[in-house]
Amino acid sequence: MILLNQLTKRYGQQIAVDALSLEIPAGQIVGFLGPNGAGKSTTLKMLTGMIEPTDGSAKICGFDLRTQPVEVKRNVGFVPESGAVFESLSGLEYLEMIAALYGIPQDAARLRIRQFLTFFDLSFDILTDKLLGAYSKGMRRKVVITAALLHNPHVVFFDEPLDGLDANAAVGFKALIQTLAREGKTIVYSSHNLDVVERVCDRVIIIDKGKLLLDGKPDELVAQHNSGTLEHLFTQLTGGTELERRAEDFAKTFRS
Amino acid sequence: MSTPPIDAPPVMNPAPSQTRTLRKLFLTLYLRGRSSRGIRVQTAPKSVGKKLFLALLAYTLFGLFALALINKPVFALAIYAHSMTFVFLGMFISSSAGEVLFNKEEADILMHRPVSTKDLLWSKILVMIQVSLWLAGALNLVPLFVGVYSSDGGFLFPIIHVVSTILEALFSTGFIVLVYQLCLRWFGRERLDSLMTMTQVFVAIGAVLAGQVLPQLVLRYTKSGQLNFRPDTWYIAFFPPGWFAGLDNAIAGHGDHGAWLLAGIGLAATALVLWLAFGKLAHNYETGLQAMGETVSKPRARSSRRWTEILATLPPLKWFSPVSRASFILTTAYLMRDRDVKLRVFPGIAPMLIMPFIFLFQDRQAMEGFGAAFSAGFLATTPLIVLDLLQYSQQWQASDIFRAAPMSGPAQLCNGARWAVLCVLALPAFILTGFIVWVAQRNVSHLLLFLPGLILVPLVSLMPAIMRRGVPLSLPNEEIKAAGRSVKMMGVIIAAGALSLVASFAFKMGWFWWFILAEAAIATPVYFGLLALVLRLKWKPIE
């Protein structure tokens, strides 16, 4: 479903993504992890056609990212970390506009929007009465998630999707992505919330400085490295050492 | 390894076309603004419609100036109408094009959708042209009818003037898009933001200049009833409004060779600009759009990062509180670096910086010294306008930290912002204008006429704080009230004019130093009184 071959992004001398190669089959939920600045968001932006790779290639649903970007985009859904929306549209106007961009007629779009509203436990009035600028962060995130899934894509990329969602919505969302995966959709889930990744994902990919560090099932990786938890494994791999001592030093600053 | 292509998700028909959807989207965004806070959808379109109607009405009323040109030649009327149109369109397109064409957040919303950049570009351009035509139409409504009664005009004038106005709108939009594309092509993404800002500022200033200079020429020449494109008025060929006025004159006026030449230049320039902007260089837009989605940027040079900090360590800022110094650095940083703030502030004060120059060059024939006095009086009000504009920011929510900090009121913040505007804008503007006065009039004694304006600067700069409008970057952009600012500008012009008139009269009569003494005697206690009031200001409660 997703195939990366030496995918690279350079900004001048700086390498954001360094020859990343991997394959993700249909129906898999993949946790895409890395510390800040590791190249996760750049990779996701390349795979969604938002930025052009400097080198290498990628295929999504058999479509080449470089030569068939519109076909790739038609098959992917993306929830960006920023959660950006056009704030001066109402929720309904926004979602109908997104639906129209995928060629979904208004009636069909409304039907799908209502299904998402039921899932997120929202009323239709909220979607029509307020402009998106007046929504809470969680509400806005729900609209962004709906906008990513409205066209029933084969591959969905989530970049910190739980940011702003309340506990109930987060639990519901986790159930949703598992259901989507069972239906054969490929989910790439980028997050710093390692507990959730450990529980939800079938596979974990860890990158740092644009390079692939680890790729495998979470429990197997944790066992192989004898780390106890995915969180410990992550800090071991990405240089998060002596965190307790550093915290103690930091606290000392305020004692004197 | 490769996977066979999978059919795209089933798509039902009919759905609105992408281009139509995008056009509707960008028009809505233009009319409502890019963001909103707590606005209910029922009130949004109504208020926007009303706002648009009022704006168009104001433009139509502005077009009444054409009544002064009844029975004048077609060329005189047309050049005036096209100059005004050029100023307003230039200001509108230059201030909105950057935001419309390269909105940063838009990349996260639209760039991963199956939309071609060509469709994106065209949808945006069509919306800009549509709104430009509304504005141009409103502004030219009265001139259309006045042209019928021109000394050499007739019923052909309205038709050809509509055509030339459409061409002018196309030229203006195409030219600005072209400038961006050339910036992208030559300078790349790293400098895109600052170049776009600079471009917009210069285009706005250029539009104001072109719009102000040509009407001045018209006024000068129409006294004799004659204005034509001839060897001695060759410079008209360098002003785009002159080309489109030439087209009006060629077909609806007396149509001499000069008019046809200007019309030819206008048509050729418009065709060339449109071909380059929307055809030849359109692919640069895709590059630019993708660049907006990229997050890596060059580190800033150490020297350019620190000059504001150095300035803050020098007197008088050295003696200020740390809060005032921090506010000074914050305000200076936004004035120099923030695209949104620069795009609002610099085009906003462009007329203030240009108009005095026009008075100066007229001064040789007009009242002695009035130009210099008016320039200084006008510039003295710069802090009022700039501090008002500086209240607004896309990052206004970050200003919550001001209220969270242990301060009883905004006085120190206002003070820092005030000094930033004085040091970075007002002082350099005075020095530059002083130099121009010296060059234009070769009379050093006229520099004394700057004193009445200079004395007012500290007092005027306190006004925003007194009106509780002096806290920098603390309000959302949606609360900007352009109409209110226009009224303020008008008030400022009248006040500056009155002061300058009295000052130049006193100068002529030999009472100048008495006048300065009286002004200082009034301004000083008022200044300290206002300062005391500002220091006692408490935070305005948040609704």
Interface residues (C-beta under 8 A of the other chain):
Chain A: M1 L3 Y11 G12 Q14 A16 E23 S41 T42 K45 T48 G49 M50 I51 E52 K59 C61 G62 F63 V70 E71 K73 R74 N75 V76 F78 P80 S82 A84 V85 F86 E87 S88 L89 S90 E93 M97 I98 A99 A100 L101 Y102 G103 I104 P105 Q106 A108 T128 D129 K130 L131 L132 G133 A134 H151 N152 P153 H154
Chain B: M1 S2 T3 P4 P5 I6 A8 P9 V11 M12 N13 P14 A15 P16 Q18 T21 L22 K24 L25 T28 L29 R32 G33 R34 S35 S36 R37 G38 I39 R40 V41 Q42 A44 E105 E106 A107 D108 I109 L110 M111 H112 R113 P114 V115 S116 Q290 G293 E294 T295 V296 K298
